[in-house]
Amino acid sequence: MIITIRHQIERTNHKFDVKDPNNLASIEVWAICHEINVKAILVNGKYYETK
């Protein structure tokens, strides 16, 4: 499923293909954070952060 994440500071939209947007795998979180250069993301009201 495709999700869109908006970068809070840059105000840019980024699209990512994930297996389940309600429960991201740690590798998906790492890949998304690495791609948009952030340490944490909020997806569907859930907070995810890289370790």
Phi and psi restraints in degrees (range 20) as a CNS / XPLOR table:
assign (resid 1 and name C) (resid 2 and name N)
       (resid 2 and name CA) (resid 2 and name C) 1.0 -89.5 20.0 2
assign (resid 2 and name N) (resid 2 and name CA)
       (resid 2 and name C) (resid 3 and name N) 1.0 130.4 20.0 2
assign (resid 2 and name C) (resid 3 and name N)
       (resid 3 and name CA) (resid 3 and name C) 1.0 -118.7 20.0 2
assign (resid 3 and name N) (resid 3 and name CA)
       (resid 3 and name C) (resid 4 and name N) 1.0 152.9 20.0 2
assign (resid 3 and name C) (resid 4 and name N)
       (resid 4 and name CA) (resid 4 and name C) 1.0 -116.9 20.0 2
assign (resid 4 and name N) (resid 4 and name CA)
       (resid 4 and name C) (resid 5 and name N) 1.0 128.2 20.0 2
assign (resid 4 and name C) (resid 5 and name N)
       (resid 5 and name CA) (resid 5 and name C) 1.0 -117.2 20.0 2
assign (resid 5 and name N) (resid 5 and name CA)
       (resid 5 and name C) (resid 6 and name N) 1.0 131.3 20.0 2
assign (resid 5 and name C) (resid 6 and name N)
       (resid 6 and name CA) (resid 6 and name C) 1.0 -101.1 20.0 2
assign (resid 6 and name N) (resid 6 and name CA)
       (resid 6 and name C) (resid 7 and name N) 1.0 124.0 20.0 2
assign (resid 6 and name C) (resid 7 and name N)
       (resid 7 and name CA) (resid 7 and name C) 1.0 -68.6 20.0 2
assign (resid 7 and name N) (resid 7 and name CA)
       (resid 7 and name C) (resid 8 and name N) 1.0 125.2 20.0 2
assign (resid 7 and name C) (resid 8 and name N)
       (resid 8 and name CA) (resid 8 and name C) 1.0 -64.2 20.0 2
assign (resid 8 and name N) (resid 8 and name CA)
       (resid 8 and name C) (resid 9 and name N) 1.0 -38.2 20.0 2
assign (resid 8 and name C) (resid 9 and name N)
       (resid 9 and name CA) (resid 9 and name C) 1.0 -88.7 20.0 2
assign (resid 9 and name N) (resid 9 and name CA)
       (resid 9 and name C) (resid 10 and name N) 1.0 -47.8 20.0 2
assign (resid 9 and name C) (resid 10 and name N)
       (resid 10 and name CA) (resid 10 and name C) 1.0 -78.9 20.0 2
assign (resid 10 and name N) (resid 10 and name CA)
       (resid 10 and name C) (resid 11 and name N) 1.0 -17.5 20.0 2
assign (resid 10 and name C) (resid 11 and name N)
       (resid 11 and name CA) (resid 11 and name C) 1.0 60.2 20.0 2
assign (resid 11 and name N) (resid 11 and name CA)
       (resid 11 and name C) (resid 12 and name N) 1.0 33.2 20.0 2
assign (resid 11 and name C) (resid 12 and name N)
       (resid 12 and name CA) (resid 12 and name C) 1.0 -104.8 20.0 2
assign (resid 12 and name N) (resid 12 and name CA)
       (resid 12 and name C) (resid 13 and name N) 1.0 147.4 20.0 2
assign (resid 12 and name C) (resid 13 and name N)
       (resid 13 and name CA) (resid 13 and name C) 1.0 -98.6 20.0 2
assign (resid 13 and name N) (resid 13 and name CA)
       (resid 13 and name C) (resid 14 and name N) 1.0 138.2 20.0 2
assign (resid 13 and name C) (resid 14 and name N)
       (resid 14 and name CA) (resid 14 and name C) 1.0 -129.6 20.0 2
assign (resid 14 and name N) (resid 14 and name CA)
       (resid 14 and name C) (resid 15 and name N) 1.0 134.3 20.0 2
assign (resid 14 and name C) (resid 15 and name N)
       (resid 15 and name CA) (resid 15 and name C) 1.0 -107.3 20.0 2
assign (resid 15 and name N) (resid 15 and name CA)
       (resid 15 and name C) (resid 16 and name N) 1.0 138.5 20.0 2
assign (resid 15 and name C) (resid 16 and name N)
       (resid 16 and name CA) (resid 16 and name C) 1.0 -137.4 20.0 2
assign (resid 16 and name N) (resid 16 and name CA)
       (resid 16 and name C) (resid 17 and name N) 1.0 144.4 20.0 2
assign (resid 16 and name C) (resid 17 and name N)
       (resid 17 and name CA) (resid 17 and name C) 1.0 -97.0 20.0 2
assign (resid 17 and name N) (resid 17 and name CA)
       (resid 17 and name C) (resid 18 and name N) 1.0 117.6 20.0 2
assign (resid 17 and name C) (resid 18 and name N)
       (resid 18 and name CA) (resid 18 and name C) 1.0 -125.7 20.0 2
assign (resid 18 and name N) (resid 18 and name CA)
       (resid 18 and name C) (resid 19 and name N) 1.0 159.3 20.0 2
assign (resid 18 and name C) (resid 19 and name N)
       (resid 19 and name CA) (resid 19 and name C) 1.0 -72.3 20.0 2
assign (resid 19 and name N) (resid 19 and name CA)
       (resid 19 and name C) (resid 20 and name N) 1.0 -50.7 20.0 2
assign (resid 19 and name C) (resid 20 and name N)
       (resid 20 and name CA) (resid 20 and name C) 1.0 -138.9 20.0 2
assign (resid 20 and name N) (resid 20 and name CA)
       (resid 20 and name C) (resid 21 and name N) 1.0 107.9 20.0 2
assign (resid 20 and name C) (resid 21 and name N)
       (resid 21 and name CA) (resid 21 and name C) 1.0 -66.5 20.0 2
assign (resid 21 and name N) (resid 21 and name CA)
       (resid 21 and name C) (resid 22 and name N) 1.0 -14.9 20.0 2
assign (resid 21 and name C) (resid 22 and name N)
       (resid 22 and name CA) (resid 22 and name C) 1.0 -90.1 20.0 2
assign (resid 22 and name N) (resid 22 and name CA)
       (resid 22 and name C) (resid 23 and name N) 1.0 -8.1 20.0 2
assign (resid 22 and name C) (resid 23 and name N)
       (resid 23 and name CA) (resid 23 and name C) 1.0 -153.8 20.0 2
assign (resid 23 and name N) (resid 23 and name CA)
       (resid 23 and name C) (resid 24 and name N) 1.0 83.1 20.0 2
assign (resid 23 and name C) (resid 24 and name N)
       (resid 24 and name CA) (resid 24 and name C) 1.0 -73.2 20.0 2
assign (resid 24 and name N) (resid 24 and name CA)
       (resid 24 and name C) (resid 25 and name N) 1.0 141.1 20.0 2
assign (resid 24 and name C) (resid 25 and name N)
       (resid 25 and name CA) (resid 25 and name C) 1.0 -75.8 20.0 2
assign (resid 25 and name N) (resid 25 and name CA)
       (resid 25 and name C) (resid 26 and name N) 1.0 154.2 20.0 2
assign (resid 25 and name C) (resid 26 and name N)
       (resid 26 and name CA) (resid 26 and name C) 1.0 -61.3 20.0 2
assign (resid 26 and name N) (resid 26 and name CA)
       (resid 26 and name C) (resid 27 and name N) 1.0 -33.2 20.0 2
assign (resid 26 and name C) (resid 27 and name N)
       (resid 27 and name CA) (resid 27 and name C) 1.0 -68.6 20.0 2
assign (resid 27 and name N) (resid 27 and name CA)
       (resid 27 and name C) (resid 28 and name N) 1.0 -34.5 20.0 2
assign (resid 27 and name C) (resid 28 and name N)
       (resid 28 and name CA) (resid 28 and name C) 1.0 -67.2 20.0 2
assign (resid 28 and name N) (resid 28 and name CA)
       (resid 28 and name C) (resid 29 and name N) 1.0 -42.9 20.0 2
assign (resid 28 and name C) (resid 29 and name N)
       (resid 29 and name CA) (resid 29 and name C) 1.0 -61.4 20.0 2
assign (resid 29 and name N) (resid 29 and name CA)
       (resid 29 and name C) (resid 30 and name N) 1.0 -46.4 20.0 2
assign (resid 29 and name C) (resid 30 and name N)
       (resid 30 and name CA) (resid 30 and name C) 1.0 -60.3 20.0 2
assign (resid 30 and name N) (resid 30 and name CA)
       (resid 30 and name C) (resid 31 and name N) 1.0 -45.9 20.0 2
assign (resid 30 and name C) (resid 31 and name N)
       (resid 31 and name CA) (resid 31 and name C) 1.0 -63.3 20.0 2
assign (resid 31 and name N) (resid 31 and name CA)
       (resid 31 and name C) (resid 32 and name N) 1.0 -42.9 20.0 2
assign (resid 31 and name C) (resid 32 and name N)
       (resid 32 and name CA) (resid 32 and name C) 1.0 -65.5 20.0 2
assign (resid 32 and name N) (resid 32 and name CA)
       (resid 32 and name C) (resid 33 and name N) 1.0 -48.2 20.0 2
assign (resid 32 and name C) (resid 33 and name N)
       (resid 33 and name CA) (resid 33 and name C) 1.0 -62.2 20.0 2
assign (resid 33 and name N) (resid 33 and name CA)
       (resid 33 and name C) (resid 34 and name N) 1.0 -40.8 20.0 2
assign (resid 33 and name C) (resid 34 and name N)
       (resid 34 and name CA) (resid 34 and name C) 1.0 -65.1 20.0 2
assign (resid 34 and name N) (resid 34 and name CA)
       (resid 34 and name C) (resid 35 and name N) 1.0 -42.2 20.0 2
assign (resid 34 and name C) (resid 35 and name N)
       (resid 35 and name CA) (resid 35 and name C) 1.0 -62.2 20.0 2
assign (resid 35 and name N) (resid 35 and name CA)
       (resid 35 and name C) (resid 36 and name N) 1.0 -42.0 20.0 2
assign (resid 35 and name C) (resid 36 and name N)
       (resid 36 and name CA) (resid 36 and name C) 1.0 -104.3 20.0 2
assign (resid 36 and name N) (resid 36 and name CA)
       (resid 36 and name C) (resid 37 and name N) 1.0 8.8 20.0 2
assign (resid 36 and name C) (resid 37 and name N)
       (resid 37 and name CA) (resid 37 and name C) 1.0 59.1 20.0 2
assign (resid 37 and name N) (resid 37 and name CA)
       (resid 37 and name C) (resid 38 and name N) 1.0 54.6 20.0 2
assign (resid 37 and name C) (resid 38 and name N)
       (resid 38 and name CA) (resid 38 and name C) 1.0 -132.7 20.0 2
assign (resid 38 and name N) (resid 38 and name CA)
       (resid 38 and name C) (resid 39 and name N) 1.0 167.4 20.0 2
assign (resid 38 and name C) (resid 39 and name N)
       (resid 39 and name CA) (resid 39 and name C) 1.0 -102.1 20.0 2
assign (resid 39 and name N) (resid 39 and name CA)
       (resid 39 and name C) (resid 40 and name N) 1.0 -16.2 20.0 2
assign (resid 39 and name C) (resid 40 and name N)
       (resid 40 and name CA) (resid 40 and name C) 1.0 -150.3 20.0 2
assign (resid 40 and name N) (resid 40 and name CA)
       (resid 40 and name C) (resid 41 and name N) 1.0 154.8 20.0 2
assign (resid 40 and name C) (resid 41 and name N)
       (resid 41 and name CA) (resid 41 and name C) 1.0 -136.6 20.0 2
assign (resid 41 and name N) (resid 41 and name CA)
       (resid 41 and name C) (resid 42 and name N) 1.0 158.0 20.0 2
assign (resid 41 and name C) (resid 42 and name N)
       (resid 42 and name CA) (resid 42 and name C) 1.0 -120.6 20.0 2
assign (resid 42 and name N) (resid 42 and name CA)
       (resid 42 and name C) (resid 43 and name N) 1.0 118.0 20.0 2
assign (resid 42 and name C) (resid 43 and name N)
       (resid 43 and name CA) (resid 43 and name C) 1.0 -128.8 20.0 2
assign (resid 43 and name N) (resid 43 and name CA)
       (resid 43 and name C) (resid 44 and name N) 1.0 120.6 20.0 2
assign (resid 43 and name C) (resid 44 and name N)
       (resid 44 and name CA) (resid 44 and name C) 1.0 52.2 20.0 2
assign (resid 44 and name N) (resid 44 and name CA)
       (resid 44 and name C) (resid 45 and name N) 1.0 40.7 20.0 2
assign (resid 44 and name C) (resid 45 and name N)
       (resid 45 and name CA) (resid 45 and name C) 1.0 78.8 20.0 2
assign (resid 45 and name N) (resid 45 and name CA)
       (resid 45 and name C) (resid 46 and name N) 1.0 3.3 20.0 2
assign (resid 45 and name C) (resid 46 and name N)
       (resid 46 and name CA) (resid 46 and name C) 1.0 -106.4 20.0 2
assign (resid 46 and name N) (resid 46 and name CA)
       (resid 46 and name C) (resid 47 and name N) 1.0 134.3 20.0 2
assign (resid 46 and name C) (resid 47 and name N)
       (resid 47 and name CA) (resid 47 and name C) 1.0 -92.6 20.0 2
assign (resid 47 and name N) (resid 47 and name CA)
       (resid 47 and name C) (resid 48 and name N) 1.0 127.6 20.0 2
assign (resid 47 and name C) (resid 48 and name N)
       (resid 48 and name CA) (resid 48 and name C) 1.0 -124.9 20.0 2
assign (resid 48 and name N) (resid 48 and name CA)
       (resid 48 and name C) (resid 49 and name N) 1.0 138.7 20.0 2
assign (resid 48 and name C) (resid 49 and name N)
       (resid 49 and name CA) (resid 49 and name C) 1.0 -138.1 20.0 2
assign (resid 49 and name N) (resid 49 and name CA)
       (resid 49 and name C) (resid 50 and name N) 1.0 148.7 20.0 2
assign (resid 49 and name C) (resid 50 and name N)
       (resid 50 and name CA) (resid 50 and name C) 1.0 -77.0 20.0 2
assign (resid 50 and name N) (resid 50 and name CA)
       (resid 50 and name C) (resid 51 and name N) 1.0 148.3 20.0 2
